[in-house]
Amino acid sequence: MELRQLQYFVKVAQKEHVTQAAEELHVAQSAVSRQIHQLEEELGVNLFMQKGRNLQLTPVGQLFCKRVEEIMKDLERAVTEIHEFLDPEQGEIRIGFPHSLGIHLIPSVVAEFRKSYPNVRFRFKQGMFPTLIRDVISAEVDLAFVSPFPERHDHVEGNVVLTEELFAVLPPNHPLAGEKGIKLEQLKDEHFILFSKGYSLRPIVWHACLEAGFTPKIAFEGEETDTIRGLVAAGMGVSLLPEMALFQTNPLQPARVSVTEPKVTRSIGLIHRADDKLPPVAQAFRRFLLEYFGLEPEAEPSKVMDSAPPLSRT
């Protein structure tokens, strides 16, 4: 079994078409077909079956493909680690984060890190909490910022690096817009604009409202902080957003007011795969981030949120 056969097999499985796979691989179609045929003969099974004009993995082909993809990822990581070992300042860092951190935090820390490592490349991936956890476990990313920090998880570990206050965001002409601080119960009759289900800020706001003695009435749901902030500014409702989501990106801005009771915060953690050594350049970035947020550079990662001290940095 040769590496080339596995590469051709995975590409055909992805494209479900030999011709398209050959085009992407920049080889002749006959070469791809021959390698797939030899692989099937060696395994003694059919990996593909015809479905119209396309090819579809057989059940055993699906099982084999899953394992081969894992092997290919491990091989890619091994090659990357060798290159980074020879020159860690030339490597690539793959980092995931929720959308709300992409406005200010991620650009700030990357720009600061590149002052010392100007040749390091970054590959970014945005996603919701469960997606980011999955990307870390599957090695799609080396590190990820997540909120909330997972209290217990068998496959990821990390540190709480930031605890951030959530502010009430109100239309500019709202009667409470000029207040220095309000109790959340004062918004019980308002219509709320919340993140859609699956976004980590939604349950934080929801539980805070329940703690304040009411169930929020939902007027709209959104998937980006810019959308929620804009709808609030347009007078469509109220919401709660973290400070990092309130940096001005357009002229139409809502008013923000501190919530004094209950105090609403979110924890932001930096996680990586448990029991797995990070590539040298990613390890350097992790050390930099811990120092950036005021933690010890060699702070022990944890699977329990309360073992890491909450900090505040904006």
C-alpha positions as CSV (number, residue, x, y, z in Angstrom):
1,M,0.0,0.0,0.0
2,E,1.5,3.3,-1.1
3,L,1.0,6.8,0.1
4,R,0.0,7.9,-3.5
5,Q,-2.8,5.3,-3.5
6,L,-4.2,6.7,-0.2
7,Q,-3.9,10.3,-1.5
8,Y,-5.8,9.4,-4.7
9,F,-8.4,7.4,-2.8
10,V,-9.2,10.3,-0.4
11,K,-9.4,12.8,-3.3
12,V,-11.8,10.5,-5.2
13,A,-13.9,10.1,-2.1
14,Q,-14.1,13.8,-1.7
15,K,-15.0,14.6,-5.3
16,E,-17.0,11.4,-5.9
17,H,-15.7,11.6,-9.4
18,V,-12.4,10.2,-10.9
19,T,-12.1,12.9,-13.6
20,Q,-12.5,15.8,-11.1
21,A,-10.1,14.1,-8.7
22,A,-7.5,13.7,-11.5
23,E,-7.8,17.4,-12.4
24,E,-7.2,18.5,-8.9
25,L,-4.3,16.1,-8.5
26,H,-2.9,17.2,-11.9
27,V,-2.5,13.6,-13.1
28,A,-4.1,11.5,-15.8
29,Q,-7.5,10.0,-15.1
30,S,-6.1,6.6,-16.0
31,A,-3.4,6.9,-13.3
32,V,-6.1,7.6,-10.6
33,S,-8.3,4.7,-11.7
34,R,-5.3,2.3,-11.8
35,Q,-4.2,3.3,-8.3
36,I,-7.7,2.9,-6.9
37,H,-8.0,-0.5,-8.6
38,Q,-4.7,-1.7,-7.1
39,L,-5.7,-0.5,-3.7
40,E,-9.0,-2.4,-3.9
41,E,-7.2,-5.6,-5.1
42,E,-4.8,-5.3,-2.2
43,L,-7.6,-4.9,0.4
44,G,-9.8,-7.5,-1.3
45,V,-12.9,-5.2,-1.2
46,N,-14.7,-2.7,-3.3
47,L,-14.2,0.8,-1.9
48,F,-16.5,2.6,-4.4
49,M,-19.8,1.8,-6.1
50,Q,-21.3,3.6,-9.1
51,K,-24.2,6.0,-8.5
52,G,-25.3,7.6,-11.7
53,R,-22.3,9.4,-13.1
54,N,-20.6,9.7,-9.7
55,L,-18.8,7.3,-7.4
56,Q,-20.0,6.6,-3.9
57,L,-18.1,5.0,-1.0
58,T,-19.3,1.6,0.0
59,P,-19.9,1.0,3.7
60,V,-16.4,-0.5,4.0
61,G,-15.1,2.3,1.9
62,Q,-16.5,4.8,4.4
63,L,-14.8,3.1,7.3
64,F,-11.5,2.9,5.4
65,C,-11.8,6.6,4.4
66,K,-12.3,7.8,7.9
67,R,-9.1,6.0,9.1
68,V,-7.1,7.1,6.0
69,E,-8.1,10.8,6.6
70,E,-6.8,10.5,10.2
71,I,-3.5,9.0,8.9
72,M,-3.1,11.8,6.3
73,K,-3.7,14.5,9.0
74,D,-1.1,12.9,11.3
75,L,1.3,12.7,8.4
76,E,0.7,16.4,7.5
77,R,1.3,17.4,11.1
78,A,4.5,15.3,11.3
79,V,5.9,17.1,8.2
80,T,4.8,20.5,9.6
81,E,6.5,19.7,13.0
82,I,9.7,18.8,11.2
83,H,9.7,22.1,9.3
84,E,8.9,24.0,12.5
85,F,11.6,22.2,14.4
86,L,14.1,23.3,11.8
87,D,12.8,26.9,11.8
88,P,9.9,27.6,14.3
89,E,9.6,31.2,13.1
90,Q,8.5,30.0,9.7
91,G,5.6,27.9,10.8
92,E,1.8,28.2,10.7
93,I,-0.6,28.6,13.6
94,R,-4.2,27.3,13.2
95,I,-6.5,29.1,15.6
96,G,-10.2,29.0,16.1
97,F,-12.4,31.6,17.8
98,P,-16.1,32.8,18.1
99,H,-17.2,35.7,15.9
100,S,-17.4,38.1,18.8
101,L,-13.6,37.9,19.3
102,G,-12.8,38.6,15.7
103,I,-13.6,42.3,15.9
104,H,-10.9,43.4,18.3
105,L,-9.2,40.6,20.3
106,I,-7.8,38.4,17.6
107,P,-6.4,41.2,15.4
108,S,-4.8,42.7,18.5
109,V,-3.0,39.6,19.8
110,V,-2.0,38.5,16.3
111,A,-0.5,41.9,15.5
112,E,1.4,41.9,18.8
113,F,2.7,38.4,18.3
114,R,3.9,39.1,14.7
115,K,6.2,41.9,16.1
116,S,8.4,39.1,17.4
117,Y,7.5,36.4,14.8
118,P,6.9,38.3,11.5
119,N,7.2,35.3,9.3
120,V,4.7,33.1,11.1
121,R,1.5,32.4,9.2
122,F,-2.0,32.1,10.6
123,R,-4.9,30.1,9.5
124,F,-8.2,31.3,11.2
125,K,-11.4,29.4,11.7
126,Q,-14.5,31.0,13.2
127,G,-17.3,28.9,14.7
128,M,-19.7,28.3,17.5
129,F,-18.7,26.6,20.8
130,P,-19.5,22.9,19.8
131,T,-17.8,23.5,16.4
132,L,-14.6,24.9,18.0
133,I,-14.4,22.0,20.5
134,R,-14.8,19.5,17.6
135,D,-12.1,21.3,15.5
136,V,-9.6,21.1,18.4
137,I,-10.3,17.4,19.0
138,S,-10.0,16.6,15.3
139,A,-6.8,18.6,15.0
140,E,-8.4,21.1,12.5
141,V,-6.9,23.8,14.7
142,D,-4.1,23.9,17.2
143,L,-5.6,26.3,19.7
144,A,-9.0,27.9,20.1
145,F,-10.6,30.6,22.1
146,V,-13.9,29.4,23.5
147,S,-16.7,30.8,25.7
148,P,-17.6,29.5,28.1
149,F,-14.5,27.6,29.2
150,P,-15.5,23.9,29.3
151,E,-15.8,22.9,32.9
152,R,-14.9,19.3,32.3
153,H,-13.8,17.6,29.0
154,D,-11.9,14.4,28.4
155,H,-10.3,15.6,25.2
156,V,-9.4,19.3,25.6
157,E,-7.7,21.3,28.2
158,G,-6.6,24.9,28.7
159,N,-6.8,28.0,30.8
160,V,-9.4,30.7,31.5
161,V,-7.6,33.9,30.1
162,L,-10.4,36.5,30.4
163,T,-13.6,37.2,32.2
164,E,-15.6,39.9,30.5
165,E,-18.6,41.9,31.6
166,L,-21.8,42.0,29.6
167,F,-23.5,45.4,29.2
168,A,-27.1,46.2,28.5
169,V,-27.3,47.7,25.0
170,L,-30.3,49.9,24.4
171,P,-31.7,52.1,21.6
172,P,-30.1,55.6,21.9
173,N,-33.5,57.2,22.8
174,H,-34.4,54.6,25.4
175,P,-35.5,56.1,28.8
176,L,-32.6,54.2,30.5
177,A,-29.9,55.0,28.0
178,G,-28.4,57.8,30.1
179,E,-28.2,55.7,33.3
180,K,-24.8,54.7,34.7
181,G,-26.1,51.4,35.8
182,I,-29.4,49.5,35.9
183,K,-30.9,46.3,37.3
184,L,-31.7,43.7,34.7
185,E,-35.2,43.4,36.0
186,Q,-35.8,46.9,34.6
187,L,-35.8,45.4,31.2
188,K,-38.4,42.7,31.9
189,D,-41.0,44.4,29.7
190,E,-38.6,44.9,26.7
191,H,-38.3,42.8,23.6
192,F,-34.8,41.2,23.4
193,I,-32.6,40.6,20.4
194,L,-30.6,37.5,21.1
195,F,-28.1,35.2,19.4
196,S,-29.6,32.2,17.7
197,K,-29.5,28.8,19.4
198,G,-26.1,27.3,19.5
199,Y,-24.2,30.5,20.3
200,S,-22.7,30.6,23.8
201,L,-23.9,34.2,24.6
202,R,-27.6,33.2,24.2
203,P,-27.8,31.0,27.4
204,I,-25.7,33.5,29.4
205,V,-28.3,36.2,28.6
206,W,-31.2,33.8,29.1
207,H,-30.1,32.6,32.5
208,A,-29.3,36.1,33.6
209,C,-32.9,37.2,32.8
210,L,-34.3,34.2,34.7
211,E,-32.1,35.1,37.7
212,A,-33.5,38.6,37.5
213,G,-37.0,37.1,37.7
214,F,-38.4,37.1,34.1
215,T,-38.2,35.2,30.9
216,P,-37.0,37.4,28.0
217,K,-39.5,38.1,25.2
218,I,-37.6,37.5,21.9
219,A,-38.2,39.9,19.1
220,F,-35.3,38.9,16.8
221,E,-32.5,36.4,16.7
222,G,-29.1,37.0,15.0
223,E,-25.8,35.3,14.3
224,E,-23.4,38.2,14.4
225,T,-22.7,40.9,17.0
226,D,-22.9,43.6,14.3
227,T,-26.4,42.5,13.4
228,I,-27.6,42.5,17.0
229,R,-25.9,45.8,17.8
230,G,-27.4,47.4,14.6
231,L,-31.0,46.2,15.4
232,V,-30.8,47.6,18.9
233,A,-29.5,50.9,17.6
234,A,-32.4,51.0,15.2
235,G,-34.9,50.7,18.1
236,M,-35.9,47.1,17.4
237,G,-35.2,45.9,21.0
238,V,-32.6,45.5,23.7
239,S,-29.8,43.0,24.4
240,L,-26.8,42.2,26.4
241,L,-23.4,42.1,24.8
242,P,-19.7,41.9,26.0
243,E,-17.5,44.9,25.7
244,M,-15.4,43.4,22.9
245,A,-18.6,43.3,20.8
246,L,-19.2,47.0,21.3
247,F,-16.3,48.5,19.3
248,Q,-17.7,50.9,16.8
249,T,-17.8,49.7,13.2
250,N,-20.5,51.9,11.8
251,P,-22.2,55.3,12.7
252,L,-25.4,53.7,14.0
253,Q,-24.6,52.6,17.6
254,P,-26.7,51.6,20.6
255,A,-26.3,53.0,24.1
256,R,-24.5,50.7,26.6
257,V,-25.3,50.6,30.3
258,S,-23.7,48.6,33.1
259,V,-25.9,45.9,34.6
260,T,-25.5,46.0,38.4
261,E,-27.8,43.2,39.4
262,P,-27.2,40.4,38.6
263,K,-23.7,40.9,37.4
264,V,-23.4,39.2,34.0
265,T,-20.1,38.0,32.7
266,R,-18.7,35.4,30.3
267,S,-15.5,33.4,30.7
268,I,-13.1,33.0,27.7
269,G,-10.7,30.1,27.6
270,L,-7.8,29.1,25.5
271,I,-7.9,25.4,24.8
272,H,-5.9,22.7,23.0
273,R,-6.0,19.0,22.7
274,A,-5.4,17.2,25.9
275,D,-2.3,15.0,26.3
276,D,-1.0,16.2,22.9
277,K,2.1,18.2,22.4
278,L,1.5,21.4,20.4
279,P,3.8,22.2,17.4
280,P,6.7,24.5,18.4
281,V,5.2,27.6,16.8
282,A,1.8,27.0,18.3
283,Q,3.4,26.4,21.7
284,A,5.2,29.8,21.4
285,F,1.9,31.5,20.6
286,R,0.3,29.9,23.6
287,R,3.1,31.1,25.9
288,F,2.7,34.6,24.4
289,L,-1.1,34.6,25.0
290,L,-0.8,33.5,28.6
291,E,1.7,36.3,29.2
292,Y,-0.5,38.7,27.3
293,F,-3.5,38.0,29.6
294,G,-1.3,38.1,32.8
295,L,-1.0,34.4,33.4
296,E,2.3,32.6,34.1
297,P,3.8,31.5,30.7
298,E,4.0,27.9,31.9
299,A,0.6,27.9,33.6
300,E,-0.7,24.3,33.9
301,P,-3.7,23.7,31.6
302,S,-6.8,22.5,33.4
303,K,-10.0,20.7,32.5
304,V,-11.8,22.4,35.4
305,M,-12.8,26.1,34.9
306,D,-12.6,27.1,38.6
307,S,-8.9,26.1,38.8
308,A,-7.9,29.1,36.7
309,P,-8.3,32.6,38.0
310,P,-10.7,35.0,36.2
311,L,-8.9,38.0,34.8
312,S,-10.1,41.1,33.0
313,R,-8.3,42.7,30.1
314,T,-9.8,44.7,27.3
